[in-house]
Structure formats: structure tokens, C-alpha cells
Amino acid sequence: MLGLPFLSLSDFLAFAIAIVVAITFHEFSHAFAATLLGDPMPRRQGRLSLNPLRHLDPLGTLLILLAGFGWGRPVLVNPVALRPSPLAGMALVAAAGPASNVLLAYLCGWLLRADLLTTPLLIDVVQRSIVLNVVLAVFNLIPVPPLDGFRVLVGVVPKRTAASLLAFEAQGPILLLLLLLAGYVLNLNITGWIVTPVARAILRVVV
């Protein structure tokens, strides 16, 4: 999904820096939101940190760099400890990740508009960060487990509907994998059809 052609070592380095920062802020924001809502578990896990080593999953990061799709190390959260309720609390924690990516994209856009960057590598990192963070945010809001959008959806629908959705949760990763494989194998870029129009709309605002 995020795979980009690397024309040089500097291209690869810029993309690598951008993805590490994006994943770090995304997972830190989950941990920060859960802590604010009353769950001490992320702090005990050492996830209230902007150290990338706390948040990167080695295999997930490698797959992003090589195949364009991967993951960070999930933040473990105890829903029962969350305010105002387990479902609503989980929705807020889930939404914090994509929200942080949009905020990071906006800040990068401001840096470009302010013309504060002078080195080509930094400019490249910031430019890639804008697109990458917006795409990550929109993709993660697709309401299919284990993506953040599923938890947001479960938190805003009526409890009876939420219970039905949660019964489907175990099958979600298989559906997500099929959606991604459809793009690679069948040339049916379903996730792209969903993500691209929304990402372009956000990018017009951010940039």
C-alpha cells in the first residue's frame, strides 16, 4: 500500500525515516490516550515513549519498507480501565493513532510552507511524511479489524450492533489480508479505491 520506488539510497533513507517517525507517533498516541483515560498498562509496558524501539515491530517495519504494507507493535490496553466506558474508551484510544498521523502531516506541511528546511534530505523526509502520514491515517480508519477504524465504529454504534460487530472481529484480519492480496494478485486495488479519494481531500487541506 505504501510501497514507493526508490531511485537512490537517499530516497530509501528518507522513506525509512518517515515511516519510523509515523509509526512511533501513531503507537505512542494510542498509549498516551489510554493513559489519559485511566489505563496504567501502557505506562507499565514502557509505551509512553517516543523511542522508536519501543514501538517498531521488526517484521512489520521490514515489510513496509519492502512490500508497502506492515505494522507497528500494538499497544496493549485494558478496556475495563478506560473512561467513560470500555467501548467508548477503546474508540477514543483507537482514534488517537490516526489523529496523530494527520497532525504530524499538518506540522510537516507547515514546515514546508514556512520554508524552514534547507537540506535536500530533510525536505525529502518531510514531503514523504506528509503523504505517508495521511495515507496511514485513512487506511487505519477502514472499519475492518484489526485496524483502528473497527474500534472507532464499535464505540459509536448502539451496544447491540457493537456486540454483533465484535463477534466478527476474529475474521477481520483474514478479510483485510484478502483485500490487500486482491490488489497484488488480481489487480483490484480495493483499499486504494477507499483510501485515495479521502487522502487526496485531506492532503489539499494539509498542504
N, C-alpha and C positions, 0 to 999 in steps of 0.2 A: 504493500500500500504506500509506503514512504520511500521505496527504492528510487534513487536518483543516479543518473550516470555520473561517474567520477572521471573527469578528464585529466586530473592530476592528483598528486599527493596532497596538495593544499586543498583541493575540493573535498577529498575524503576527510581530511583533518577538520575542516570547517563543519562538515555534516556531523562528524563524530562528536565534536564539542557541543554542537547544537542539540543533539539527541540526548547526550548525557545531562545537560542542564535541564532540558524539558522533562525528562523522566524524574530527575531529582526533585524539581519543584512540584511536579504532579503528586508524587508519593508523599513528600513532606506535607503538602497541603491536606491530604487525607488524614495524616497523623495529627496535624495541628487542629483540624476541625473536630476530630474525635476527642481530643484532649479538652478543647473548649466546651464540648457538650457533655463532659463528665466521665469519659473513659480513661483510666490511667494506663491501660495496656500499651498504647503506642510509646508512651514515655519509658515504660519498663523495657520495651524492646529496643530502645535507643533510636527510635524513628523520628524523634523531634530534632532532627539534624539536617543541615544542608550538605553534609558529606556524602558525595555520590556513592561511596562504597556501602553506605547504609541502605541504599535504595535500588541499586542496579542488580538485576539478575544476570549472571554471566551469559547463559544460553539465550535469554530473551534479548539482551543487548546485541549479541553477535548476530542473531537472526535479523534484527532491524537493520544492521549495517550491511548484511549480505543479501537479505531477501526482501527487505522493506516492511517486514511485519515482525513484531516481537512484544515484549512486555517488561515491566519493572517488577521488583519484588513486592508482592501485595502486603499492605498494612493490615495486620490482624486487629479486628475491632470486636468488642463485646457489645452487641446491640442492646442488651438489657441495661447496661450502664448509661445509655445515651438519653439525653433530654431532647425534646419533650416526651418522646415515646420511642420504642425500638425502631419502628418502621420510618417515622419521620426523621429520627436521628440518623439512621443509615442513609436516607435520601440526601440529607444535608452533607454528610461526610462524603458521599459519592460525588455530589455536585461540586465539591471543593476542588477536586482534581482538575476537571475540565475548565472550571472558572480560573484556576491559577494559570493554565496554559494560555487562555485568552488574555489575561492580564499581562503575562510575560510578553506575548506578541505585541500588545499595545505599547509596552515600555520600549521594546525593540524598535517599533515604528517611530516612537518619539525620538529615540537616539538618532535614527536616520534623518528625520525631519530637522532636528537641531544641528545636524552636521558636526557632531562631536567626535566622530571616528575618523582616524587618519590612515591607519594601516589597512592594506587590502584584505588581510586575513580577518581582522575584526569586522570589517564591513561585510565580508562574505558570511561569517558566522551569524551576524545579526540578520542579514537578509534571509538566510536559510531558517533561522529561528522563527521568524515571523510566519512563514508558510507552514513550517513543521508544527509549531505550537497550535495554530488554528486547525490544521488537519487532525492532529491528535485530539483536540478538544471535541470536535464534531464527531469524529469516529467513535470516541469513547461514550458519547451520548446516544448512540444507537441502542435502543431498548432490548438488547439481547444479552443474556448472561454469558460470560462474567463481566461484561462491560458496565461502566458506571451508569449508563442510561437506564439499565434494567432496575437498579436500586432506586434511582430517582422516580421511575414510573411506579414501582411498588409503593413508594412512600406517599404518592399523591392520589392514587385511586382509592375507591372505597375498600374497606377491610375484606369484604367477601371476594372482590376481584383480586385483591392483593394475594389472598390465600390461593386462588386458582393459578395466579402467575408463579408463585413460589413453588407450586407443585411441578411446574415446567422447568424450574431452574437447572435441574441436573442434565437436561437435554440441550441446554443453551450452548455450551461450548461446541457440541457436535454441529449444531446449526451454524454457528459462527464460522467454524472451520470449513463447512460446505460452501458458505457464501464466499469465503476467501479463495477456496480452490476453484470455484466457478470462474473467477477472474483469470487464474493462471492456466487452467486446463481447458475450459470451454470458451474462453474469451468473452465471458459475460461478467463485466465488471459491475456487479450489483452494488457493492459497497461504494464504488466510485460514483455511481448514479445518485446514491443517497448523500454522500459526503460533499461532492464537488460543488453543487449549487449553493449549499449553505456556507461552505468555506469561502467561496468567492464573495458572497454577500458580507461576511464578517471582515474579510480582507479589505474590502472597499472602505469600511469604517476605520479599520486599524491603520491602514497605510495612508 
